[in-house]
Amino acid sequence: MNRSAEVTRNTLETQITVRVNLDGSGKAMFQTGLPFLDHMLDQVARHGLIDLEINAKGDLHIDAHHTAEDIGITLGQAVAKAVGDKKGLRRYGHAYVPLDEALSRVVIDLSGRPGLEYHIEFTRARIGDFDVDLFREFFQGLVNHAGMTLHIDNLRGINAHHQAETVFKAFGRALRMALEIDPRMGDAMPSTKGSL
């Protein structure tokens, strides 16, 4: 089974290529122009055991909104393409991840239905040069195009960097669980509907 994909998205605002291997070892390479988002995506790759390469050029002279959102869209498309027909998948994943005083919970259903419940009250508006509002845009783009239901809850935190890092680490761990092949499932579809 080769669960790898490459997707390119070109618009007047961004040019993005994402390569993903869902059965990787956590290797990552990013060139997005958004160093803090790169740091968060590295958490997803490392803790999700996903090989992930993202090259993005966006209209950062305006702001980071289009680039962050379109990275989410393109990553979502690549995950959907790589996961294939979803036969034998665990489908559901969840994780709690702490970092010092911060704690986040992420729950995923690879349902085929996009849905985002996003509950983070960041303690400041920016982490370095990165606008924390753009995390929601990234995840909304991702769930819309991956066809996943995603619940994100930051349960506590004082340091905004810690809050963000626990969310992305938990997302990586939950995604890893949801993407695992369940040997007891065989090639069955993890749905009573017979499709996802």
Backbone bond lengths (Angstrom), bond angles and torsions (degrees), N, CA, C in turn:
res aa  C-N    CA-C-N  psi(-1)  N-CA   C-N-CA  omega(-1)  CA-C   N-CA-C  phi
1 M - - - 1.455 - - 1.526 108.70 -
2 N 1.320 115.96 124.60 1.454 120.92 178.02 1.518 108.66 -111.05
3 R 1.329 116.04 101.90 1.459 119.73 -178.52 1.530 109.09 -102.01
4 S 1.325 114.03 66.23 1.460 121.72 178.94 1.517 108.84 -124.68
5 A 1.329 115.68 155.08 1.464 119.48 177.82 1.518 109.49 -157.37
6 E 1.314 113.95 156.04 1.463 121.99 171.96 1.512 107.77 -131.91
7 V 1.326 116.17 131.94 1.464 121.77 179.62 1.523 108.16 -133.29
8 T 1.329 115.62 135.54 1.466 121.46 174.81 1.517 108.61 -118.09
9 R 1.310 115.47 135.75 1.468 122.33 178.02 1.532 107.43 -127.01
10 N 1.315 115.54 120.91 1.458 120.93 178.33 1.524 109.67 -121.91
11 T 1.327 115.57 123.07 1.461 121.41 174.83 1.527 107.86 -131.37
12 L 1.309 117.06 179.63 1.456 120.56 175.95 1.527 111.31 -69.95
13 E 1.341 116.47 -15.24 1.471 120.74 -177.50 1.521 113.30 -102.03
14 T 1.343 116.77 -32.05 1.461 120.32 -175.66 1.522 111.58 -145.56
15 Q 1.330 114.88 154.19 1.461 122.63 170.52 1.525 106.06 -130.08
16 I 1.324 116.49 115.01 1.464 121.18 -170.90 1.518 110.16 -134.05
17 T 1.333 115.62 136.17 1.452 122.00 170.51 1.522 108.44 -126.01
18 V 1.327 116.22 130.49 1.462 122.92 177.68 1.521 108.37 -121.57
19 R 1.320 115.70 130.74 1.469 122.47 171.54 1.517 107.19 -118.74
20 V 1.332 115.61 132.46 1.462 119.80 -177.11 1.518 110.01 -138.22
21 N 1.336 114.99 140.39 1.464 122.42 170.86 1.524 105.91 -125.37
22 L 1.322 116.32 110.05 1.462 121.01 -175.03 1.518 112.87 -70.76
23 D 1.321 117.64 -15.40 1.462 121.98 179.79 1.525 110.41 -114.29
24 G 1.307 115.42 41.84 1.455 121.19 -176.77 1.515 113.28 -90.00
25 S 1.322 114.29 -156.15 1.464 121.06 -178.25 1.522 112.73 -125.12
26 G 1.331 116.93 6.50 1.455 120.56 178.83 1.509 114.35 98.91
27 K 1.328 117.37 13.76 1.463 120.22 177.81 1.525 109.25 -71.29
28 A 1.327 115.14 140.89 1.455 118.55 -177.41 1.518 110.75 -144.44
29 M 1.338 115.24 146.06 1.458 121.82 174.28 1.525 107.83 -147.56
30 F 1.318 115.57 126.46 1.458 120.13 -176.21 1.512 111.25 -132.14
31 Q 1.309 115.49 139.67 1.455 123.71 169.13 1.517 106.10 -140.74
32 T 1.332 115.50 88.06 1.465 119.41 -175.30 1.525 113.13 -118.56
33 G 1.319 117.86 -15.02 1.452 120.53 -173.32 1.513 113.16 81.98
34 L 1.342 116.66 1.80 1.471 122.17 -179.83 1.530 108.37 -123.82
35 P 1.318 118.01 84.83 1.467 120.77 -172.13 1.524 114.52 -57.68
36 F 1.316 118.90 -38.30 1.457 118.38 -178.73 1.524 111.19 -70.99
37 L 1.332 117.73 -37.97 1.460 119.57 175.59 1.528 109.88 -64.53
38 D 1.339 117.38 -38.98 1.471 120.27 175.15 1.526 110.82 -56.94
39 H 1.322 116.08 -43.75 1.472 121.00 179.47 1.532 110.65 -60.76
40 M 1.337 116.95 -39.83 1.464 120.45 178.95 1.526 111.25 -70.62
41 L 1.317 117.43 -41.14 1.467 120.46 178.48 1.523 111.55 -64.87
42 D 1.329 116.43 -31.08 1.457 120.25 175.58 1.529 110.41 -63.05
43 Q 1.331 117.01 -33.85 1.472 120.78 176.63 1.528 110.26 -64.58
44 V 1.338 116.30 -40.54 1.466 120.28 179.75 1.526 110.16 -62.58
45 A 1.325 115.93 -46.83 1.467 119.77 -179.71 1.525 110.61 -62.63
46 R 1.318 116.45 -49.68 1.470 120.94 -174.69 1.521 111.92 -64.39
47 H 1.325 116.92 -47.13 1.461 120.21 -175.23 1.528 112.49 -85.16
48 G 1.335 116.36 -18.49 1.460 119.97 175.94 1.515 113.18 -92.90
49 L 1.344 116.79 -5.29 1.475 121.93 -174.33 1.526 110.98 51.42
50 I 1.320 113.41 46.37 1.461 122.70 178.50 1.520 107.56 -115.06
51 D 1.323 117.76 130.26 1.457 120.20 170.98 1.523 107.15 -80.73
52 L 1.332 115.81 128.74 1.458 120.10 -170.78 1.523 109.90 -141.23
53 E 1.316 115.14 126.66 1.460 121.41 175.72 1.518 107.95 -128.67
54 I 1.330 116.29 126.70 1.464 121.11 -179.70 1.523 108.71 -132.56
55 N 1.330 115.24 123.80 1.455 122.32 172.77 1.518 107.40 -118.08
56 A 1.316 115.92 124.14 1.460 120.07 -176.67 1.521 110.86 -139.57
57 K 1.320 114.15 136.45 1.462 121.34 170.34 1.515 105.71 -125.27
58 G 1.316 115.98 122.54 1.452 119.81 -177.84 1.503 112.00 -133.95
59 D 1.325 114.75 175.79 1.466 121.13 -178.71 1.527 110.57 -81.20
60 L 1.324 115.47 61.49 1.466 121.08 -177.52 1.525 112.23 -67.31
61 H 1.333 117.48 -15.75 1.464 119.66 175.51 1.528 110.83 -67.98
62 I 1.349 116.33 -19.70 1.467 120.27 174.49 1.522 108.39 -87.63
63 D 1.313 115.79 -66.53 1.469 123.01 167.99 1.525 107.07 -171.84
64 A 1.316 116.93 -173.66 1.467 120.76 -173.14 1.524 113.44 -90.80
65 H 1.325 118.32 -0.26 1.459 121.29 -171.65 1.522 112.34 -58.31
66 H 1.323 117.74 -54.80 1.468 120.26 -175.77 1.522 111.39 -62.26
67 T 1.319 116.91 -38.75 1.461 120.26 -178.13 1.526 110.94 -67.03
68 A 1.340 117.45 -46.75 1.465 120.44 -179.50 1.520 111.17 -63.39
69 E 1.323 117.17 -45.52 1.463 120.92 -179.40 1.527 111.03 -63.89
70 D 1.337 116.91 -45.01 1.463 120.22 -176.04 1.528 112.05 -72.02
71 I 1.320 117.98 -27.58 1.467 119.79 171.36 1.528 109.10 -63.62
72 G 1.331 117.17 -43.39 1.464 120.72 176.76 1.512 111.73 -60.43
73 I 1.336 116.94 -44.56 1.466 121.53 179.51 1.524 110.47 -60.33
74 T 1.321 116.41 -48.50 1.461 120.36 -175.17 1.523 111.36 -69.91
75 L 1.324 117.07 -38.50 1.466 119.95 175.33 1.526 110.29 -62.90
76 G 1.323 117.47 -41.76 1.463 120.93 177.31 1.512 111.86 -60.03
77 Q 1.336 116.93 -42.91 1.467 120.86 178.09 1.523 110.82 -63.31
78 A 1.331 116.76 -40.68 1.466 120.26 -179.03 1.520 111.49 -67.48
79 V 1.325 117.71 -40.85 1.468 120.81 178.03 1.523 109.68 -63.94
80 A 1.336 117.74 -45.02 1.467 120.90 179.97 1.522 111.25 -61.09
81 K 1.310 116.71 -40.90 1.464 121.12 179.48 1.528 110.85 -67.39
82 A 1.333 116.77 -43.23 1.467 120.82 -176.64 1.524 112.14 -70.33
83 V 1.324 118.16 -34.04 1.464 120.58 -174.29 1.526 111.66 -72.28
84 G 1.322 116.81 -24.01 1.467 119.57 175.05 1.517 113.21 72.24
85 D 1.338 115.86 -140.57 1.470 120.38 -172.41 1.528 114.37 -81.59
86 K 1.319 117.22 -5.00 1.476 124.41 174.99 1.527 113.90 73.18
87 K 1.323 117.69 8.18 1.459 118.83 177.58 1.526 110.13 -65.13
88 G 1.331 115.41 135.64 1.455 121.58 177.28 1.510 115.43 80.81
89 L 1.330 117.97 -0.41 1.469 120.91 -178.80 1.523 111.96 -72.70
90 R 1.322 114.43 151.00 1.465 118.28 169.05 1.533 110.47 -65.89
91 R 1.311 117.06 -33.53 1.456 125.76 175.61 1.523 113.40 78.70
92 Y 1.316 118.16 -45.82 1.458 122.09 -177.95 1.531 110.12 -103.07
93 G 1.321 115.30 145.42 1.456 120.02 175.14 1.511 109.92 -147.37
94 H 1.309 115.52 150.49 1.468 119.67 178.87 1.520 109.32 -151.70
95 A 1.332 115.97 153.56 1.459 120.01 177.74 1.518 109.94 -159.43
96 Y 1.311 114.43 142.09 1.463 122.97 166.68 1.526 105.93 -109.26
97 V 1.321 117.11 131.70 1.463 120.30 178.15 1.524 109.66 -134.13
98 P 1.345 116.98 126.05 1.458 121.29 174.37 1.531 110.84 -98.16
99 L 1.296 116.42 156.99 1.458 123.96 165.10 1.518 106.30 -147.50
100 D 1.320 115.01 104.24 1.462 120.97 -175.47 1.530 109.41 53.03
101 E 1.330 118.47 -116.85 1.466 120.90 -174.59 1.529 113.13 -82.75
102 A 1.327 117.65 -10.79 1.466 121.95 -174.00 1.523 110.82 -95.17
103 L 1.328 115.66 147.96 1.459 122.20 179.50 1.523 108.60 -147.53
104 S 1.328 115.82 130.04 1.464 120.59 177.80 1.517 110.89 -131.70
105 R 1.340 113.75 152.94 1.463 122.27 177.25 1.529 107.99 -124.81
106 V 1.332 115.92 133.13 1.463 121.36 176.39 1.524 108.22 -129.77
107 V 1.332 116.04 133.33 1.464 122.70 178.94 1.526 107.83 -128.88
108 I 1.335 116.17 132.43 1.465 122.79 -175.48 1.520 109.72 -125.05
109 D 1.330 115.06 142.01 1.460 122.93 167.70 1.524 106.76 -129.20
110 L 1.327 116.77 117.94 1.471 120.87 177.00 1.527 108.40 -81.34
111 S 1.312 114.46 62.75 1.458 124.21 -167.75 1.517 114.02 -81.40
112 G 1.328 117.35 -17.21 1.456 120.19 -169.98 1.515 112.38 85.92
113 R 1.328 116.52 -6.87 1.466 121.80 179.52 1.515 109.19 -111.64
114 P 1.337 118.09 121.94 1.459 119.67 179.45 1.518 111.70 -74.25
115 G 1.309 115.56 132.19 1.460 120.78 175.97 1.515 109.66 -161.80
116 L 1.316 116.37 134.65 1.459 121.30 -179.72 1.515 110.13 -128.83
117 E 1.314 115.71 122.84 1.470 122.85 167.46 1.518 105.72 -112.57
118 Y 1.317 115.92 113.22 1.464 122.46 -169.17 1.517 108.50 -124.49
119 H 1.329 116.42 112.27 1.461 120.60 -175.28 1.523 109.96 -130.92
120 I 1.323 114.54 87.06 1.465 122.02 176.96 1.517 107.91 -133.45
121 E 1.319 116.33 123.26 1.459 120.90 172.41 1.525 107.19 -107.77
122 F 1.334 114.36 91.00 1.452 118.89 -178.90 1.521 110.48 -64.92
123 T 1.316 115.67 145.66 1.466 120.83 -177.58 1.522 112.50 -81.39
124 R 1.330 117.15 -9.42 1.462 120.56 171.24 1.527 108.51 -151.18
125 A 1.320 115.83 162.65 1.466 121.46 -171.65 1.522 113.07 -82.77
126 R 1.315 117.42 -22.15 1.450 120.51 -177.19 1.523 109.68 -134.46
127 I 1.338 114.95 143.70 1.458 120.93 170.86 1.521 104.54 -115.36
128 G 1.313 116.68 106.72 1.458 120.26 -168.87 1.516 108.24 62.01
129 D 1.326 116.63 -122.84 1.466 121.32 178.69 1.524 112.71 -95.57
130 F 1.341 117.03 1.18 1.463 120.32 -173.14 1.522 111.38 -93.15
131 D 1.325 116.50 127.12 1.465 124.23 177.88 1.532 108.23 -79.07
132 V 1.337 116.93 117.47 1.471 119.89 -174.60 1.534 112.46 -65.75
133 D 1.341 118.85 -18.99 1.469 120.36 175.44 1.528 111.76 -59.24
134 L 1.328 116.51 -24.73 1.461 120.37 -175.44 1.523 113.03 -74.82
135 F 1.333 117.68 -15.35 1.463 119.08 174.76 1.524 110.35 -63.20
136 R 1.332 117.15 -41.77 1.473 119.84 177.46 1.526 110.41 -61.56
137 E 1.320 117.38 -42.77 1.463 120.95 -179.99 1.525 110.77 -62.14
138 F 1.336 116.54 -41.63 1.465 121.10 177.37 1.527 110.39 -60.06
139 F 1.325 117.13 -51.35 1.463 119.93 -176.91 1.525 112.04 -68.06
140 Q 1.331 118.21 -34.70 1.468 119.89 177.98 1.521 110.50 -64.52
141 G 1.318 116.98 -44.39 1.461 120.19 176.28 1.516 111.67 -60.55
142 L 1.329 116.32 -41.50 1.461 121.07 -179.01 1.520 111.81 -63.56
143 V 1.343 117.85 -50.23 1.468 119.28 -176.66 1.524 111.37 -67.34
144 N 1.336 117.43 -35.05 1.463 120.09 179.90 1.517 111.71 -61.45
145 H 1.324 116.72 -34.90 1.463 120.10 -172.96 1.524 113.27 -103.76
146 A 1.324 117.89 -17.32 1.468 120.36 173.50 1.519 110.71 -87.50
147 G 1.332 117.20 -18.32 1.455 120.40 -176.83 1.516 111.33 68.45
148 M 1.326 115.80 48.25 1.465 119.67 179.44 1.523 110.05 -124.47
149 T 1.315 114.78 152.17 1.450 121.51 169.22 1.523 106.51 -96.57
150 L 1.333 116.19 130.01 1.459 121.46 -172.79 1.523 109.73 -134.90
151 H 1.321 115.37 122.44 1.464 121.64 175.06 1.522 108.30 -111.17
152 I 1.318 116.07 123.14 1.469 122.45 179.98 1.513 107.94 -122.15
153 D 1.330 115.50 123.33 1.466 121.28 177.10 1.521 109.49 -132.53
154 N 1.330 115.66 117.04 1.457 119.40 168.30 1.525 106.21 -87.25
155 L 1.317 116.13 112.08 1.460 121.13 -172.53 1.518 112.94 -81.53
156 R 1.334 115.82 -30.16 1.467 119.92 175.17 1.507 109.39 -164.07
157 G 1.304 115.30 160.89 1.454 120.43 177.91 1.511 111.32 163.46
158 I 1.311 115.58 145.04 1.459 122.73 177.61 1.525 110.06 -112.59
159 N 1.322 116.19 -39.57 1.454 122.65 -179.06 1.523 109.00 -91.05
160 A 1.342 117.58 120.56 1.473 121.50 -175.37 1.528 111.91 -62.63
161 H 1.317 117.46 -35.24 1.471 120.32 176.74 1.526 109.64 -61.99
162 H 1.322 117.24 -43.52 1.459 120.91 178.23 1.520 110.90 -64.31
163 Q 1.328 117.30 -41.13 1.462 120.49 178.14 1.523 110.73 -57.30
164 A 1.331 116.06 -50.41 1.463 120.24 -178.34 1.525 110.91 -63.57
165 E 1.318 116.93 -43.10 1.459 119.43 -176.24 1.526 111.68 -65.52
166 T 1.331 117.53 -37.97 1.464 118.41 177.87 1.521 111.20 -65.58
167 V 1.330 117.57 -35.64 1.463 121.06 178.30 1.525 110.47 -64.00
168 F 1.317 117.43 -48.32 1.462 119.64 -176.07 1.526 112.19 -71.82
169 K 1.327 117.60 -35.40 1.465 119.43 174.90 1.527 110.30 -64.76
170 A 1.332 116.49 -43.86 1.462 120.26 179.87 1.525 110.39 -65.54
171 F 1.328 117.20 -37.55 1.463 119.76 176.50 1.528 110.21 -61.47
172 G 1.314 117.39 -44.75 1.459 120.65 178.25 1.512 112.46 -59.88
173 R 1.336 116.39 -45.58 1.470 120.28 -179.35 1.531 111.37 -66.07
174 A 1.329 117.17 -41.76 1.465 120.73 -179.78 1.529 110.91 -67.43
175 L 1.325 116.59 -39.59 1.459 120.13 178.74 1.524 110.50 -64.95
176 R 1.319 115.95 -41.68 1.476 120.50 177.24 1.527 110.85 -56.61
177 M 1.324 116.89 -44.52 1.462 121.04 179.89 1.531 111.06 -64.93
178 A 1.334 116.48 -45.99 1.461 120.39 -177.53 1.527 112.34 -64.74
179 L 1.330 116.78 -31.95 1.459 121.78 -177.52 1.521 113.79 -83.65
180 E 1.335 117.11 -11.39 1.471 119.42 -178.20 1.522 111.27 -62.79
181 I 1.315 114.64 144.59 1.458 120.81 173.21 1.531 107.83 -83.70
182 D 1.314 116.44 126.76 1.463 122.24 179.05 1.524 108.16 -92.56
183 P 1.338 117.65 111.90 1.469 119.02 -176.02 1.525 113.28 -60.39
184 R 1.314 117.89 -24.26 1.468 120.36 179.23 1.523 111.75 -74.98
185 M 1.348 116.66 -19.52 1.467 120.22 -179.32 1.522 112.10 -78.26
186 G 1.335 117.24 -23.82 1.458 119.17 -173.55 1.514 109.43 60.47
187 D 1.342 116.21 -131.09 1.463 118.40 176.95 1.528 111.09 -105.03
188 A 1.333 116.01 24.26 1.468 120.49 179.39 1.528 110.20 -74.30
189 M 1.321 115.75 152.28 1.445 122.48 175.54 1.528 108.67 -85.42
190 P 1.337 117.96 129.14 1.463 119.68 -177.87 1.528 112.57 -78.59
191 S 1.337 115.69 57.47 1.458 121.17 -179.76 1.520 108.67 -161.02
192 T 1.328 117.07 140.23 1.468 120.15 176.25 1.517 111.00 -71.54
193 K 1.347 117.31 -15.46 1.469 120.73 178.18 1.525 111.35 -77.03
194 G 1.330 116.49 -19.35 1.453 120.01 -178.58 1.519 114.41 87.46
195 S 1.334 116.62 0.53 1.468 120.68 176.87 1.517 109.17 -157.34
196 L 1.320 114.19 155.14 1.471 120.68 176.62 1.520 107.91 -129.54
